[in-house]
Amino acid sequence: MGKIGKRLQAARAAFEGKEEITVEDAVALIKANASAKFDETVEIAMNLGVDPRHADQMVRGTVNLPNGTGKTVRVAVFARGPKADEAKAAGADIVGAEDLMESIQGGTIDFDRCIATPDMMPIVGRLGKILGPRNLMPNPKIGTVTMDVKEAVEAAKGGQVQFKAEKAGVVHAGVGKASFDADKLVENVRAFVDAVAKAKPTGAKGTYLKKISLSSSMGPGVSVDVSNATAG
């Protein structure tokens, strides 16, 4: 534990006094201090001026990161017949119907994204209490309840990121790996911020984008200048 303590201490010292910096400077700082023995994920947290308990202030959506996430995404698809074949051909890891439902009910959740054709929703609906809290429930608003399973599977595999505001109005996600080129990380960060900005709900009052922070999996966070992060 001592080594971890020293590494974190050094990172915190490097980050000290740096606030509201540009996305470019934040990415450079994170890359320079991501010293874990694995390829750390670069994470973004956005504090929004919303109260998600109100339906007209819920923020959710998807964004296709231009440079992907660097993460291998396992995709499960609820489909039958030709649509099941289409899902398999597109690269889905798990495809099924009642058998997949029973597997999930039995505690096997070996996937990161769940997609369903509309006719499968009566089956999928029974899994709400299991998939909902894990943010895995298929939803037509974010394109995971669809007849175009090929596009949905390919998007999930290709770096599409889902986002949803939590109770405190915070949205967070992984936007790449520390090993990515700095310019690719910057591009991903701006794409994510832009998508969340465009998802501003009708009920949002006052300042919508309040604070943006970046960090690596094992490192401290640094706040980013909101106006710089939203620059075109």
C-alpha positions as CSV (number, residue, x, y, z in Angstrom):
1,M,0.0,0.0,0.0
2,G,3.0,2.3,0.6
3,K,3.8,2.5,-3.1
4,I,0.2,3.3,-4.0
5,G,0.3,6.1,-1.4
6,K,3.5,7.6,-2.8
7,R,2.2,7.5,-6.3
8,L,-1.1,9.2,-5.4
9,Q,0.8,11.7,-3.3
10,A,3.0,12.6,-6.3
11,A,0.0,12.9,-8.5
12,R,-1.8,15.1,-6.1
13,A,1.2,17.3,-5.8
14,A,1.3,17.6,-9.6
15,F,-2.4,18.5,-9.7
16,E,-2.2,21.0,-6.8
17,G,-3.2,24.6,-7.7
18,K,-4.5,23.6,-11.1
19,E,-8.2,24.4,-11.6
20,E,-10.4,25.5,-14.4
21,I,-7.7,24.6,-16.9
22,T,-8.1,23.8,-20.7
23,V,-9.0,20.4,-21.8
24,E,-5.6,20.1,-23.5
25,D,-3.8,20.9,-20.3
26,A,-6.0,18.6,-18.2
27,V,-5.4,15.6,-20.6
28,A,-1.6,16.2,-20.6
29,L,-1.6,16.3,-16.8
30,I,-3.6,13.1,-16.5
31,K,-1.5,11.3,-19.1
32,A,1.7,12.3,-17.3
33,N,0.5,11.0,-14.0
34,A,-1.4,7.9,-14.9
35,S,1.2,5.5,-13.5
36,A,-0.8,2.4,-12.6
37,K,0.3,-1.0,-13.9
38,F,-2.7,-1.1,-16.2
39,D,-4.0,1.2,-18.9
40,E,-6.1,3.6,-16.9
41,T,-9.5,4.8,-18.2
42,V,-9.8,8.6,-18.6
43,E,-13.1,9.5,-16.9
44,I,-15.2,12.6,-17.1
45,A,-17.7,13.9,-14.5
46,M,-20.1,16.7,-15.3
47,N,-22.1,18.5,-12.6
48,L,-25.4,19.7,-14.2
49,G,-27.9,22.2,-13.0
50,V,-30.8,19.7,-13.0
51,D,-32.8,17.6,-10.5
52,P,-33.3,14.2,-12.3
53,R,-36.1,13.4,-9.9
54,H,-38.3,15.6,-12.1
55,A,-39.1,14.0,-15.4
56,D,-38.6,17.3,-17.3
57,Q,-35.0,17.6,-15.9
58,M,-33.8,14.1,-16.7
59,V,-30.7,14.0,-18.9
60,R,-29.9,10.8,-20.9
61,G,-28.6,9.9,-24.3
62,T,-25.7,8.4,-26.2
63,V,-22.7,9.7,-28.0
64,N,-20.4,8.0,-30.5
65,L,-16.9,8.9,-29.4
66,P,-14.8,9.7,-32.5
67,N,-11.9,7.6,-31.3
68,G,-13.7,4.9,-29.4
69,T,-13.4,4.1,-25.7
70,G,-10.5,1.6,-25.8
71,K,-12.7,-0.9,-24.0
72,T,-14.0,-4.2,-25.3
73,V,-17.8,-4.0,-24.9
74,R,-19.8,-7.3,-24.6
75,V,-23.2,-7.0,-26.1
76,A,-26.3,-9.1,-25.4
77,V,-29.3,-9.0,-27.7
78,F,-32.9,-10.2,-27.1
79,A,-34.1,-11.3,-30.6
80,R,-35.6,-14.2,-32.5
81,G,-35.4,-15.6,-36.0
82,P,-33.8,-13.4,-38.7
83,K,-33.1,-10.6,-36.2
84,A,-31.2,-13.0,-33.9
85,D,-29.1,-14.1,-37.0
86,E,-28.6,-10.4,-37.8
87,A,-27.3,-9.7,-34.3
88,K,-24.9,-12.6,-34.4
89,A,-23.6,-11.5,-37.8
90,A,-23.0,-8.0,-36.4
91,G,-20.9,-9.4,-33.6
92,A,-23.2,-9.7,-30.6
93,D,-21.7,-11.8,-27.9
94,I,-24.9,-13.2,-26.5
95,V,-28.2,-13.6,-28.4
96,G,-31.4,-15.2,-27.0
97,A,-35.0,-14.8,-25.8
98,E,-36.5,-16.7,-22.9
99,D,-33.3,-18.6,-22.4
100,L,-31.4,-15.3,-22.0
101,M,-34.0,-14.0,-19.6
102,E,-33.6,-17.1,-17.4
103,S,-29.9,-16.9,-17.5
104,I,-30.0,-13.2,-16.3
105,Q,-32.6,-14.2,-13.6
106,G,-30.2,-16.8,-12.5
107,G,-27.5,-14.2,-11.9
108,T,-25.4,-14.4,-15.0
109,I,-24.9,-10.9,-16.4
110,D,-21.9,-11.3,-18.7
111,F,-22.4,-8.2,-20.8
112,D,-22.0,-4.4,-20.8
113,R,-24.8,-3.4,-23.2
114,C,-28.3,-4.9,-23.7
115,I,-30.3,-4.5,-26.9
116,A,-33.8,-5.8,-27.7
117,T,-36.2,-5.8,-30.6
118,P,-39.5,-4.2,-29.7
119,D,-41.4,-7.6,-29.7
120,M,-39.0,-8.8,-27.0
121,M,-39.9,-6.1,-24.5
122,P,-42.6,-8.2,-22.7
123,I,-39.8,-10.7,-21.8
124,V,-37.2,-8.0,-21.1
125,G,-39.7,-6.1,-18.9
126,R,-39.6,-8.9,-16.4
127,L,-35.9,-8.1,-15.8
128,G,-36.4,-4.4,-14.9
129,K,-35.4,-4.8,-11.3
130,I,-32.2,-6.6,-12.3
131,L,-31.1,-4.6,-15.4
132,G,-32.5,-1.2,-14.3
133,P,-30.1,-0.5,-11.4
134,R,-27.2,-1.6,-13.5
135,N,-28.2,0.9,-16.3
136,L,-28.5,-2.0,-18.7
137,M,-32.3,-1.9,-19.4
138,P,-33.0,-1.5,-23.2
139,N,-34.6,1.9,-23.9
140,P,-36.0,3.2,-27.2
141,K,-34.8,6.7,-26.3
142,I,-31.2,5.7,-26.5
143,G,-31.6,3.3,-29.4
144,T,-31.3,0.0,-27.6
145,V,-34.9,-1.0,-28.3
146,T,-34.8,-1.2,-32.1
147,M,-35.4,-3.3,-35.2
148,D,-32.1,-2.3,-36.5
149,V,-30.1,-4.6,-34.3
150,K,-27.1,-4.5,-36.7
151,E,-26.6,-0.8,-36.3
152,A,-27.2,-0.9,-32.5
153,V,-24.6,-3.7,-32.0
154,E,-22.0,-2.1,-34.3
155,A,-22.5,1.3,-32.4
156,A,-22.0,-0.4,-29.0
157,K,-18.9,-2.2,-30.2
158,G,-17.6,0.9,-32.0
159,G,-17.3,3.2,-29.0
160,Q,-20.8,4.5,-28.4
161,V,-21.2,5.7,-24.8
162,Q,-24.5,6.0,-22.9
163,F,-25.0,8.7,-20.3
164,K,-27.6,9.4,-17.7
165,A,-27.8,12.0,-14.9
166,E,-27.6,10.5,-11.4
167,K,-29.6,11.7,-8.4
168,A,-27.2,14.6,-7.7
169,G,-27.3,15.7,-11.3
170,V,-23.9,14.3,-12.2
171,V,-23.1,12.5,-15.5
172,H,-20.0,10.5,-15.7
173,A,-18.4,8.2,-18.3
174,G,-15.1,6.8,-19.6
175,V,-13.9,8.8,-22.6
176,G,-10.8,6.7,-23.6
177,K,-7.6,5.3,-22.2
178,A,-4.5,7.0,-20.8
179,S,-2.5,5.4,-23.6
180,F,-4.5,7.3,-26.3
181,D,-2.8,10.1,-28.1
182,A,-3.6,13.4,-26.3
183,D,-5.4,14.9,-29.3
184,K,-7.7,11.9,-29.5
185,L,-8.6,12.1,-25.9
186,V,-9.3,15.9,-26.3
187,E,-11.5,15.1,-29.3
188,N,-13.4,12.5,-27.3
189,V,-13.9,14.8,-24.3
190,R,-15.3,17.6,-26.5
191,A,-17.6,15.2,-28.3
192,F,-19.0,13.9,-24.9
193,V,-19.5,17.4,-23.5
194,D,-21.2,18.5,-26.7
195,A,-23.6,15.6,-26.6
196,V,-24.5,16.3,-22.9
197,A,-24.9,20.0,-23.7
198,K,-27.3,19.1,-26.6
199,A,-29.3,16.8,-24.2
200,K,-30.3,19.8,-22.0
201,P,-33.8,19.1,-20.8
202,T,-36.7,21.5,-21.1
203,G,-37.0,21.8,-17.3
204,A,-33.4,22.9,-16.7
205,K,-33.2,26.3,-15.1
206,G,-30.2,28.6,-14.6
207,T,-26.7,27.4,-15.4
208,Y,-26.9,23.9,-17.0
209,L,-23.1,23.0,-17.3
210,K,-21.9,23.8,-13.8
211,K,-18.6,21.9,-13.5
212,I,-16.5,19.5,-15.6
213,S,-13.8,17.3,-14.1
214,L,-11.4,14.8,-15.7
215,S,-9.4,12.1,-14.0
216,S,-7.8,8.7,-14.6
217,S,-9.0,5.5,-12.9
218,M,-6.5,5.7,-10.1
219,G,-5.6,9.4,-10.1
220,P,-7.0,12.6,-8.7
221,G,-9.4,14.8,-10.6
222,V,-8.9,18.2,-12.2
223,S,-11.5,20.8,-13.1
224,V,-11.8,22.0,-16.6
225,D,-12.8,25.4,-17.9
226,V,-16.4,24.8,-19.0
227,S,-16.2,27.4,-21.8
228,N,-13.1,25.7,-23.2
229,A,-14.6,22.3,-23.0
230,T,-17.7,23.4,-25.0
231,A,-15.6,25.3,-27.6
232,G,-16.3,24.1,-31.1
